């Protein structure tokens, strides 16, 4: 069976504009184009769109999806098995958040009071899962499984007040970087203050602090484009470099 852009969009729940964009970037080409100029999609295109939507649901960017699907080593069955595992993990996370909501509602209605640990368990596990997916491989290679597992365990043990402080410090670091760019010296007083904020933030994740490890992490902020993109998008172009330089000066002194 073949589908037009509208028919396939209605079937898959995506817009015609999205399908045309996928065609434009060579992510999903139609099987052929009719003499009247209509894009027509066949069974193989339908299967490819399904894979694209699976990956999009898991937060994979379009360029990476294209590279995966176009790889000569791509295995549709293996990809589906991986999708299933990731979706099961995502369902577990949603179940935890739903349980958290139900417990909170029960408490508001006069039921058993939630402990701080129960109140934030779902959010902490979500944060750990996201960090593992984004940076877990590199972190485990650099610092080892024991260190990463200890860091995750420490995060899970944070109290409500500590969890709120982690969030506050994270926001203050970004705000301070934004204000400092182009105006302050990373090795100056403001740079040292930002590096100290970052050290305090780290102590909520690391079982033990060391200047060497702090500096090693800072180097990753400019060596790994994902870290660089995060800080530069949040605080402005050059934020990751400023933070690295500030931490380097802080660690040396």
ROLO-834631 format. One line per field, with one value per residue (C-alpha): residue in one letter; x, y, z; residue number from 0. Coordinates in nm, 3 decimals, padded with zeros to 5 digits. Each point is the difference from the previous one (the first is absolute). Layout:
resn	c(A_...)
c1	c(X_...)
c2	c(Y_...)
c3	c(Z_...)
resi	c(NUM_...)
end
This chain:
resn	c(X_X_X_X_X_X_X_X_X_X_X_X_X_X_X_X_X_X_X_X_X_X_X_X_X_X_X_X_X_X_X_X_X_X_X_X_X_X_X_X_X_X_X_X_X_X_X_X_X_X_X_X_X_X_X_X_X_X_X_X_X_X_X_X_X_X_X_X_X_X_X_X_X_X_X_X_X_X_X_X_X_X_X_X_X_X_X_X_X_X_X_X_X_X_X_X_X_X_X_X_X_X_X_X_X_X_X_X_X_X_X_X_X_X_X_X_X_X_X_X_X_X_X_X_X_X_X_X_X_X_X_X_X_X_X_X_X_X_X_X_X_X_X_X_X_X_X_X_X_X_X_X_X_X_X_X_X_X_X_X_X_X_X_X_X_X_X_X_X_X_X_X_X_X_X_X_X_X_X_X_X_X_X_X_X_X_X_X_X_X_X_X_X_X_X_X_X_X_X_X_X_X_X_X_X_X_X_X_X_X_X_X_X_X_X_X_X_X_X_X_X_X_X_X_X_X_X_X_X_X_X_X_X_X_X_X_X_X_X_X_X_X_X_X_X_X_X_X_X_X_X_X_X)
c1	c(00.000_00.121_-00.074_00.007_00.155_-00.339_-00.096_00.328_-00.010_-00.350_00.103_00.312_-00.127_00.255_-00.050_00.049_00.256_00.202_-00.002_00.104_00.283_00.114_00.011_00.195_00.274_00.007_-00.125_-00.314_-00.026_-00.322_00.009_-00.077_-00.163_-00.302_-00.023_-00.231_00.275_-00.145_00.243_-00.098_00.118_00.009_00.045_00.374_-00.053_-00.273_00.240_00.273_-00.237_-00.091_00.369_00.043_-00.292_00.132_00.333_-00.167_-00.208_00.326_00.144_00.250_00.079_-00.081_00.361_00.084_-00.315_00.100_00.349_-00.143_-00.257_00.240_00.276_00.074_00.006_-00.351_-00.207_-00.374_-00.066_00.283_-00.117_-00.351_00.138_00.193_-00.309_-00.196_00.260_00.013_-00.377_-00.033_00.249_-00.197_-00.323_00.164_00.096_-00.354_-00.139_00.224_-00.114_-00.364_00.049_00.152_-00.306_-00.238_00.185_00.002_-00.375_-00.060_00.203_-00.198_-00.321_00.111_00.181_00.346_00.262_00.268_00.363_00.245_00.158_-00.332_-00.088_00.299_00.085_-00.155_00.168_00.341_-00.024_-00.100_00.305_00.231_-00.147_00.044_00.359_00.079_-00.143_00.187_00.330_00.006_00.234_00.263_-00.030_00.044_00.299_00.162_-00.077_-00.112_-00.326_00.057_00.030_-00.304_-00.213_00.102_-00.096_-00.342_-00.053_00.085_-00.250_-00.274_00.069_-00.047_-00.260_-00.267_00.208_00.317_-00.182_-00.134_00.351_00.140_-00.259_00.070_00.376_-00.045_-00.210_00.238_00.297_-00.179_-00.113_00.349_00.163_-00.245_00.085_00.377_00.052_00.197_00.020_00.192_00.334_-00.039_00.304_-00.142_-00.226_-00.322_00.157_00.109_-00.352_-00.152_00.254_-00.084_-00.371_00.080_00.205_-00.293_-00.233_00.235_00.014_-00.364_00.097_00.357_00.075_00.340_00.120_00.342_00.140_00.149_-00.338_-00.164_00.252_-00.043_-00.375_00.053_00.220_-00.288_-00.219_00.207_00.117_-00.349_-00.231_-00.308_00.122_00.113_-00.337_-00.186_00.187_00.022_-00.373_-00.094_00.236_00.137_00.275_00.327_-00.158_00.154_00.346_-00.043_-00.108_00.292_00.249_-00.157_00.022_00.360_00.102_-00.193_00.161_00.351_-00.049)
c2	c(00.000_00.352_00.322_00.370_00.246_00.071_-00.365_-00.104_00.298_-00.091_-00.363_00.077_00.307_00.242_00.312_00.028_00.271_-00.249_-00.259_00.259_00.110_-00.362_-00.021_00.324_-00.123_-00.348_-00.170_-00.142_00.018_-00.100_-00.318_00.212_00.323_-00.011_00.197_00.238_00.064_-00.205_-00.177_-00.366_-00.234_-00.379_-00.274_00.058_00.371_-00.078_-00.230_00.264_00.264_-00.234_-00.029_00.377_00.058_-00.262_00.181_00.342_-00.123_-00.092_00.348_-00.085_00.291_-00.025_-00.006_-00.292_-00.184_00.042_-00.134_-00.299_-00.092_00.050_-00.207_-00.324_-00.170_00.112_-00.294_00.067_-00.286_00.102_00.360_-00.105_-00.205_00.306_00.218_-00.244_00.008_00.378_00.035_-00.245_00.211_00.311_-00.168_-00.088_00.363_00.117_-00.257_00.142_00.354_-00.111_-00.176_00.320_00.199_-00.257_00.005_00.380_00.010_-00.256_00.212_00.313_-00.193_-00.100_-00.322_-00.117_00.272_-00.049_-00.011_00.234_-00.302_-00.110_00.355_00.039_-00.358_00.019_00.330_-00.121_-00.322_00.199_00.224_-00.299_-00.172_00.312_00.046_-00.366_00.024_00.323_-00.034_-00.340_-00.174_00.274_00.047_-00.371_-00.020_00.302_-00.061_-00.364_-00.176_00.020_00.379_00.053_-00.246_00.174_00.336_-00.133_-00.148_00.332_00.180_-00.250_00.069_00.378_00.153_00.240_00.298_-00.132_-00.070_00.357_00.135_-00.193_00.163_00.345_-00.033_-00.120_00.305_00.239_-00.138_00.061_00.349_00.090_-00.126_00.204_00.316_-00.065_-00.069_00.280_00.195_-00.207_-00.181_-00.377_00.021_00.301_00.028_-00.073_-00.296_-00.144_00.052_-00.189_-00.281_-00.023_-00.020_-00.282_-00.178_00.023_-00.136_-00.293_-00.099_-00.107_-00.258_-00.102_-00.216_00.176_00.326_00.047_00.294_-00.238_-00.158_00.343_00.121_-00.321_00.057_00.362_-00.115_-00.219_00.310_00.126_-00.336_-00.151_00.196_-00.112_00.169_00.304_00.028_-00.026_00.284_00.219_-00.037_00.065_00.288_00.129_-00.070_-00.065_-00.100_-00.349_00.147_00.260_-00.265_-00.226_00.287_00.109_-00.354_-00.037_00.320_-00.112_-00.345_00.143_00.232)
c3	c(00.000_-00.072_00.183_-00.081_00.245_00.157_00.022_00.159_00.234_00.115_00.043_00.205_00.183_-00.145_-00.207_-00.372_00.068_00.207_-00.279_-00.256_00.228_00.041_-00.378_-00.022_00.237_-00.160_00.313_-00.159_-00.377_-00.177_-00.205_-00.305_-00.108_-00.232_-00.321_00.185_00.257_00.287_00.232_00.034_00.274_-00.005_00.264_00.048_00.061_00.253_00.190_-00.010_00.135_00.285_00.090_-00.021_00.235_00.244_00.018_00.025_00.292_00.172_-00.061_-00.275_-00.235_-00.371_-00.123_00.228_-00.109_-00.363_00.068_00.187_-00.263_-00.292_00.159_-00.189_00.341_00.097_00.121_00.023_00.243_00.230_-00.013_00.103_00.289_00.117_-00.041_00.214_00.279_-00.004_-00.005_00.290_00.195_-00.091_00.111_00.331_00.043_-00.081_00.244_00.272_-00.073_-00.007_00.333_00.135_-00.112_00.152_00.333_00.003_-00.067_00.275_00.242_-00.090_00.062_00.349_-00.075_00.103_-00.009_-00.265_00.103_-00.169_-00.166_-00.150_-00.107_-00.229_-00.096_-00.347_-00.086_00.117_-00.198_-00.307_00.041_00.043_-00.306_-00.215_00.117_-00.070_-00.352_-00.082_00.182_00.171_-00.242_00.009_00.377_00.070_-00.233_00.166_00.369_00.014_00.086_00.375_00.002_-00.225_00.199_00.324_-00.150_-00.103_00.346_00.162_-00.223_00.092_00.369_-00.020_00.231_-00.122_00.117_-00.164_-00.325_-00.001_00.069_-00.297_-00.223_00.147_-00.047_-00.358_-00.085_00.177_-00.195_-00.332_00.103_00.120_-00.319_-00.208_00.193_-00.003_-00.372_-00.165_00.325_00.254_00.010_00.061_00.231_00.184_00.303_-00.190_-00.177_00.336_00.138_-00.294_00.037_00.370_-00.082_-00.241_00.268_00.244_-00.269_-00.065_00.367_-00.022_-00.265_00.081_00.305_00.027_-00.151_-00.155_-00.194_-00.258_-00.074_-00.006_-00.257_-00.201_-00.015_-00.103_-00.289_-00.119_-00.019_-00.294_-00.139_-00.026_-00.229_00.193_00.318_-00.196_-00.172_00.331_00.172_-00.310_-00.069_00.363_00.082_-00.331_-00.252_00.180_00.333_00.002_-00.070_00.276_00.249_-00.093_00.038_00.331_00.142_-00.127_00.182_00.310_00.002_-00.037_00.295)
resi	c(0_1_2_3_4_5_6_7_8_9_10_11_12_13_14_15_16_17_18_19_20_21_22_23_24_25_26_27_28_29_30_31_32_33_34_35_36_37_38_39_40_41_42_43_44_45_46_47_48_49_50_51_52_53_54_55_56_57_58_59_60_61_62_63_64_65_66_67_68_69_70_71_72_73_74_75_76_77_78_79_80_81_82_83_84_85_86_87_88_89_90_91_92_93_94_95_96_97_98_99_100_101_102_103_104_105_106_107_108_109_110_111_112_113_114_115_116_117_118_119_120_121_122_123_124_125_126_127_128_129_130_131_132_133_134_135_136_137_138_139_140_141_142_143_144_145_146_147_148_149_150_151_152_153_154_155_156_157_158_159_160_161_162_163_164_165_166_167_168_169_170_171_172_173_174_175_176_177_178_179_180_181_182_183_184_185_186_187_188_189_190_191_192_193_194_195_196_197_198_199_200_201_202_203_204_205_206_207_208_209_210_211_212_213_214_215_216_217_218_219_220_221_222_223_224_225_226_227_228_229_230_231_232_233_234_235_236_237_238_239_240_241_242_243_244_245_246_247_248_249_250_251_252)
end
